[in-house]
């Protein structure tokens, strides 16, 4: 399969050069994904997807065109190649474009990205795993009306990237993800929660644990109250840190956003921007990491890049375009939505170096404030202003959790989030965007009502 | 395409499914993006394939297929039916899929189909908007302009006998401007979407969108972060639409009922707001981005009166939810593309206008905040909690509009916020957007009149 997908990419590149492209790149992939969805405590649906496609980037002078198609058929790819070249010809030249990437050295190898058990998972086995998770949630919620949603999804795929400067790479990987999300209802309250695991390996998914933890979480959310607002310390649990630090800061160190002056840290390169306890690295080669890969979405080798060390902003994340523009080294952070899009930039595994203590220890140390377990909010990436609803969270006082909060918002600028980090825990969790423990900041404006 | 659909459906029925449906799609899109006068993205795509569902005894299975041959369709029809059969023992409830049968073949007539407009003409339009935005003011430091068009032909067939072919044309233009003064950086984001050909982009407002977005970014430079607190909030039509969509519309999607995942579960036929409150979802509005005449299950659509006179009267249905809740299907099932199964979704969602003059509404507000435009929003229907963020706003003091503020968020509970609506103006406007649910994005419109909600928590810095 790997060779076949790579051949298709190599051929598309040759065709684009034949049609008049000065440089060309093809991204091809084939993914088989499988998911089982549970609703109201029982299976609702099963899905099997076979998704293959090809995206072509054609360069004429400094003009770029891109086209993709959702098949791997020769004629469809030929049409896409023609369109990519035609679009390049019609475009306005980008003076900052230098070249597609080239690389002749050896590629790093990353262990643990592929698990045959995930690839070979059958529908019956997948259904069994997700049902075990749901049963575990139900067993741990007694005498309360409960409706659980759950999902197990597994992916196994090959992607290949080839360009006319000699890059020609393919890799195979797997991913499995499961969550359980109970909704419970009492006479005077109704609430939900959620627990998940994500891994490259099947044997790292523990449905009983997911089910148990989801039950604990939802029971802990009963009895939400609003609180008196004001300036209060906030502890972001890993899932909340995923949104705020993973997306909210991970997106700000994107060199393209910085080059355009669209990032709230645009002028901060080399400055002390965070509390000294905060250390963040982008780890592209982490064994079995959710976002690990031997090469990025342009086929350039992945690496480890220090982002914040002792509170100082050390590096930005680059792809070939931004690195050429700034005349700096490419950090191998090109990312794209598969074959259907052009490369942009995103973190690989955005890792917050753990400190000491569990979430309870942080609560004890901080004394009084809010624990934000989860939020769907992201900062305004230009101003850094963040107004985040506490989707799930608790108020604590005298080092003890008092009650869940409802209709409560945290208002703070991202630059202050970073500067006000006082404690970093050791309760590390991997999410889609970050590998982080809980992080405490000493104050934010809390509004509740 | 009829024979391909028939091959898949027959194979699924033969393998033991009781209901099979299929969407065969052919979509062509163009996206042209310019930043600071330079082309950043010139992109064309073709989405070609089929999505097939099989159903038996309450168990659904879905598969996608890009092998559009008779053999390919037969094979996937059989395998998807087997997948449904494999999980039938583990479903919570047995039910059947029933529904009315529709047959139609509808071409959409537009003045300037996208395929007849040259790439050069489309790029000139993008250049014009980007240039306007750059030249508006020297404090503009970055401009981004995105033009997108999408033509789709969709063929929906099911084993009940429905067979619908229809087309859709959706153009869109987006202008994003960053302005800077010292360390203060602000962003103006505006977008216009419609249903129709390229002629929709030749109207006055889309032709001047760059200027409008730049003006917004420059105005925001003199805004301040709002003080968090509990306020009487006047929403502009755009934000009102977002409120209706997030705080109510999602919770009225009928797939929440079998899932027991909405706070509205026991509220059908009950009062949820003041008696002058009317909330509607209407995919039949002519030439709107969220309009369609048949849904992704082939059901003919109609206007849905979600809340009428303050009473929750209607839900958004797919064939499954209408069958299970024993209600009339109303054509609300949508899918992002053939790669996804259809789900009950909104289309053009809005609050119906009331009788207040909007200026009098401001004058009547002693101490409050006027919130305008929209950054984003989301909701958790099972918990009844929602949150959305206005792009900007103005403090209101003694009935007068004062200081401009930005990035103001509003959070609340669905069942608590609607009763707090105490005044609805008589103006009306819709704004274009894309709604996300279950990993699928679909084009929609939201809007309404100016309206006031009293005493809600507003988050600021």
Contacts between the chains, C-beta under 8 A, distances in Angstrom:
chain1	res1	chain2	res2	distance
A	36	B	87	7.2
A	39	B	92	7.7
A	39	B	258	6.7
A	39	B	259	4.6
A	39	B	261	8.0
A	40	B	92	5.2
A	40	B	93	7.9
A	40	B	258	6.2
A	40	B	259	5.5
A	40	B	260	5.8
A	41	B	92	6.0
A	42	B	90	6.0
A	42	B	91	5.2
A	42	B	92	3.2
A	42	B	93	7.5
A	43	B	59	6.6
A	43	B	87	4.7
A	43	B	90	4.2
A	43	B	91	5.6
A	44	B	59	8.0
A	44	B	60	6.5
A	44	B	91	7.3
A	45	B	59	7.3
A	45	B	60	3.8
A	45	B	61	6.4
A	45	B	62	6.3
A	45	B	87	7.8
A	45	B	341	7.2
A	46	B	59	7.7
A	46	B	60	7.4
A	46	B	61	4.7
A	46	B	62	7.5
A	46	B	83	4.9
A	46	B	84	7.0
A	46	B	86	7.1
A	46	B	87	5.3
A	47	B	61	7.0
A	47	B	62	4.4
A	47	B	63	7.1
A	47	B	341	7.2
A	48	B	61	7.5
A	48	B	62	7.6
A	48	B	63	4.9
A	48	B	79	7.3
A	48	B	80	7.4
A	48	B	83	6.1
A	49	B	63	7.0
A	49	B	64	5.1
A	49	B	339	6.8
A	50	B	63	7.9
A	50	B	64	6.9
A	50	B	65	7.3
A	50	B	66	7.8
A	51	B	64	7.0
A	51	B	339	6.9
A	52	B	66	6.9
A	63	B	39	6.9
A	64	B	39	7.0
A	64	B	42	6.8
A	65	B	42	4.8
A	65	B	43	7.8
A	65	B	44	7.9
A	66	B	41	6.8
A	66	B	42	6.5
A	66	B	43	4.6
A	66	B	44	7.6
A	67	B	43	6.7
A	67	B	44	4.2
A	67	B	45	6.5
A	68	B	43	7.7
A	68	B	44	7.9
A	68	B	45	5.0
A	68	B	46	7.8
A	69	B	45	6.9
A	69	B	46	4.9
A	69	B	48	7.1
A	70	B	45	7.9
A	70	B	46	7.1
A	70	B	47	4.9
A	70	B	48	5.8
A	70	B	49	5.7
A	70	B	66	5.8
A	70	B	339	7.8
A	71	B	48	6.1
A	71	B	49	7.2
A	71	B	66	4.5
A	76	B	46	6.9
A	76	B	48	7.0
A	79	B	46	7.1
A	80	B	44	7.5
A	80	B	46	7.1
A	83	B	44	4.4
A	84	B	44	7.4
A	86	B	119	6.9
A	87	B	42	3.9
A	87	B	43	7.1
A	87	B	44	6.0
A	87	B	119	6.5
A	88	B	42	7.0
A	90	B	42	6.8
A	90	B	119	4.2
A	90	B	120	5.7
A	90	B	123	5.9
A	91	B	39	3.9
A	91	B	42	4.7
A	91	B	123	7.0
A	92	B	34	7.0
A	92	B	37	7.0
A	92	B	38	5.8
A	92	B	39	4.4
A	92	B	123	7.1
A	92	B	127	7.1
A	93	B	38	7.4
A	93	B	39	7.7
A	94	B	38	4.6
A	94	B	39	6.4
A	94	B	40	7.2
A	95	B	38	7.0
A	96	B	38	7.5
A	123	B	83	5.7
A	123	B	86	5.1
A	123	B	87	7.1
A	124	B	86	6.0
A	127	B	86	7.3
A	127	B	87	5.6
A	127	B	90	6.1
A	131	B	90	6.2
A	145	B	260	7.9
A	147	B	259	6.3
A	147	B	260	3.5
A	147	B	261	6.5
A	147	B	382	8.0
A	149	B	259	6.4
A	149	B	261	6.8
A	183	B	260	6.4
A	183	B	261	5.6
A	183	B	382	4.1
A	183	B	383	7.5
A	185	B	260	7.6
A	190	B	263	6.0
A	190	B	382	7.2
A	190	B	383	6.6
A	190	B	384	6.7
A	191	B	382	8.0
A	191	B	383	5.5
A	192	B	261	7.9
A	192	B	380	6.3
A	192	B	382	4.5
A	192	B	383	5.0
A	226	B	457	7.6
A	229	B	228	6.6
A	229	B	229	7.5
A	260	B	35	6.8
A	260	B	36	7.6
A	260	B	141	7.9
A	260	B	142	4.6
A	260	B	178	7.3
A	261	B	141	4.9
A	261	B	142	5.6
A	261	B	178	6.3
A	261	B	180	6.4
A	261	B	185	6.9
A	262	B	142	5.8
A	262	B	178	5.4
A	262	B	185	7.8
A	262	B	187	7.4
A	264	B	185	7.3
A	266	B	185	7.6
A	267	B	183	7.4
A	340	B	45	6.7
A	341	B	43	7.7
A	342	B	41	5.7
A	342	B	43	6.9
A	376	B	378	4.7
A	376	B	387	7.0
A	377	B	387	7.0
A	377	B	389	7.8
A	377	B	409	7.7
A	378	B	376	7.7
A	380	B	187	7.1
A	380	B	375	7.1
A	380	B	407	5.4
A	382	B	178	5.9
A	382	B	185	4.9
A	382	B	186	6.8
A	382	B	187	4.5
A	383	B	184	8.0
A	383	B	185	6.0
A	383	B	186	6.6
A	383	B	187	7.5
A	383	B	406	7.5
A	383	B	407	6.9
A	385	B	225	6.4
A	385	B	406	7.3
A	385	B	407	4.5
A	385	B	461	6.3
A	387	B	389	6.2
A	387	B	407	6.1
A	387	B	408	7.2
A	387	B	409	3.7
A	387	B	459	4.2
A	387	B	460	7.0
A	387	B	461	7.7
A	388	B	409	7.9
A	388	B	459	7.9
A	389	B	385	7.4
A	389	B	387	3.9
A	389	B	409	7.0
A	389	B	411	4.6
A	389	B	459	7.6
A	391	B	380	6.7
A	391	B	385	7.0
A	406	B	385	7.0
A	406	B	413	7.2
A	407	B	385	7.4
A	407	B	411	5.2
A	407	B	412	5.6
A	407	B	413	6.4
A	407	B	457	5.6
A	408	B	411	7.4
A	408	B	457	7.9
A	409	B	228	6.8
A	409	B	387	7.7
A	409	B	409	5.7
A	409	B	411	5.4
A	409	B	457	6.6
A	409	B	459	3.1
A	410	B	459	7.4
A	411	B	225	7.8
A	411	B	228	5.2
A	411	B	409	7.8
A	411	B	459	4.9
A	411	B	460	5.2
A	411	B	461	4.8
A	412	B	461	6.8
A	413	B	461	6.5
A	445	B	228	5.4
A	445	B	459	7.9
A	445	B	460	6.9
A	445	B	461	6.0
A	446	B	228	7.8
A	447	B	228	3.6
A	447	B	229	6.4
A	447	B	230	7.9
A	447	B	457	5.3
A	447	B	458	6.9
A	447	B	459	4.8
A	447	B	460	7.1
A	448	B	457	6.3
A	449	B	230	4.7
A	449	B	455	7.7
A	449	B	456	7.2
A	449	B	457	3.5
